[in-house]
Amino acid sequence: MTPANPLPDTRVTRQALIDACLRMNDRHLNQGTSGNISARIDGGILITPSGVPYEDLTPDAMVTIPLTGLPASNGPKPSSEWPFHQGMHRARPDMPVVLHAHPPYCSVLAVQRRAIPACHYMIAAFGGNNVPLADYALFGSPELCANMAQIMADRHGCLMANHGATVLGETIDKAFWRLEELETLARTYLFSSIGGEAVILSDAEIAEVLVAFQDYGPRAASDT
């Protein structure tokens, strides 16, 4: 797994994390301050602080935590989900952005403890033939970190039992794009049971889409 270049620790990056939080709530992908986002930077991880309303966030409010070990005991408190963010950044060095939220349709499937099968070709945006479900564990716990690292070893997104959803991104924009796509997939899968049942694409059909998806999705601004 080839490590991706870390994002620069600049006010632009910090503001982009805030903008992603605001967009999550504006697009009804999250509620209140239950979502969080992090980006790997040189020397650590930038993550949103705990319990601060998104509209009150400033670039200086973003918290820096180490890639391994505990956050500093002084200064702003990082999101309560920092342990699994830290774990995901270690487990997936190819993905410098981790985005977690409680989208409504994803959350319905999460509390039903249902993964999303290949009901639509956009499943390939998440790296395989399904969006898997991580086993339940207390938020912020080592068990949740282990569950997430295992289930996301070869995926770019997952549902979290009785919790919500998490996606990974090569950029902040691509992580946000995946979150929107995941919520759309969850809604499609749930609604497909009304008056019928989803027809699942075969592994061969999804393998074909995975090849076509190698350069799919929004590009970083520097690539345009």
N, C-alpha and C positions, 0 to 999 in steps of 0.2 A: 504494500500500500504506500504509494508515493506521497510524502508530506506536501501539503499545499503551502504556498507562501502565506505567512501571517498577514493580517490586515494592519495597516499603519495605525499607531495610537495617536490620532489627530482629532481635533474638534469636529472635523467632517465625519469621521468614523463614529465618534460618540453621538453626534447629532443623528446620524443614520440609524443607530440603534433606537433612539428615542422615537424617530419618525416611524419605524417599524411597529413599535408599541402603539402609537397613536392610530396607525392604519388598522391594526388588528381590531381595536375597539370600534373604530369608525365603520368597518366592514362586517361587524358582528361576528368576528372570529374569536372573540375573547370578551370577558366581562371584568370590570374593575381592574385590579392589579394582579389577577391570578396568572397572567402570562409573564414570561421572562425570556430574554435573549442574551446571548453572549457571543463574543468574537475572540478568536485567538490572536494575540499580538506578540511581538518580540518580548520575551521575558515573562509571559503569563497570559491571563484571560481578562478581558473587559466584560463585565456583566451588570445588568440592571440592579439597582438597590432594592432592598426589601420594603414592601408596603408603601412606596411613594406613589401617589397618583401620577399617571403618565403626563398629564398636562402641567404638572409641577416639576418635571424632570429638567435638568440642565446638563450640558456636556460634562461639567465638573462633578456631577452627582454619580456618574458611572464608576463602579467599583473595580479595582484591579485585584485579582486573586492569583495565586501561583498555579502552575500546571500540576503540581503535586503538593500535598501538605495542606495545612489549615490556613485560612485567610488571617490577615492581621486582626488582632483583638481590639485595636483602636481604629477610629475613623468610621466611615459609613459602613453599614451592615449590608452584605450582599444578599441577593435573593435567597430565600430558604431552599430553593432548588439547586443552589450552587454545587452540591456534591455530584449530582448526575451530569450537570454541565461539564464539570471538571473531568469526570470519568469519560464522557463522550469525546471530549477533545483529545484525551490520551488514546482512546480506542480508535478514533477515526481522524488521524492526522491529515487525511486528504480533504477533510471538510472543516474549514475554519469558522463556520457559523452554526450555532445550535439555537433553535427557536422552539419554545414550548408554549402551548396555549390550551384553552378549553373550548374549542369550537363546538357549537350545539350538536350537530349531527355526528361528529366524531365522538362526542361525549356519550351520546345515546348508545352507539355501538360499543364504546368502552365499558359502560355499565352493564351491557348485555354480554360482555366478554366475547365479542365476535371480531375476528380479523376480517379484512376486506379481500375477497378473492378477485380473480382477474375478470371482473364484470365489465370492464371498459379498458381499452388499450392504454389510457393514461396511467394505468397502474405501473407502467414501465418507468414513469418519472421517479419512482421510488426504488428502482434498482433490481426488481425481480418480478415474480408472478403473483405477488400479493403484497398487501400492507399488513405486517404481522401485529400481533397483540403481545405486549410485554406483561408478564405476570404481575399481580398486585403486590405492592409493598408500600410501607409508610413513606410519605414524601420526605425527601432529604436523607433517607436511610441508606446504609451500605448495600442492603438487599436490592433496593431499587436501582442503584448504580450498576450492580452486577447483572440484573435482569435486562437493563437497557443496553449495556455493552454487548451482551450475548445476542439479543434480538436484532440489534442494529449493525452487526458485524458486516453484513452485505446488503444492507438496505439504507435508504435515505430518508425514511420516515416510518413511524409506527404509532399505533394506538397504545394507550396505557390503561390497564384494567381499572375500572372505577375511578378514573382520573381524567385523562384528556388525550392530547396528542403531542408528538415532538417530531420535528423535521430538521434535516441538516442542509447546509448550503455551501457552495463554493464562494458565494457572495451573500451579502445581506438581502439583496433583491431576489436572488434565486431561492433562498430559504423562504422568503415571504411568498413567492410564487408557488412553491411546493405546498405551503400551508393552505393557500386558497384552493389548489388542485385537490388536496387531500379532503377538505371539507366538501367539495363538489362530488368527489367519489363517494364519500360516506352518504351524502344525501341521495345520490343516484342509486346506490346499493339498497338503502332503506326503502325508497319509493318503488323500487323494482318488484318488491313483494306484494304490492297492491294490485290485485287482479292477475297475478302471474308469479313468475320466478325468474331470477336473472340467469341468462345463459352464460356460462363461464368459458372464456377463451382458453384454448389448449396451450400447453407449454411451448409447442412449436410455434404457434401464432405469436405468443408473447416474446419468444426468442427473436423473432423477426423484428418486432417493434423495438426491442432493446437495442438492436444494431442501429435502427433508424434514429433512436433517441440519443445517440452518443454526443451530439452537439445541439440538443434541443433545450429550449428555455431561454430566459433573458440573459444577455451578456453583461459582463461588467462594463462600466462606463469607459474604462481604459481600453476595451476591446473594440469600441465602435469608432 
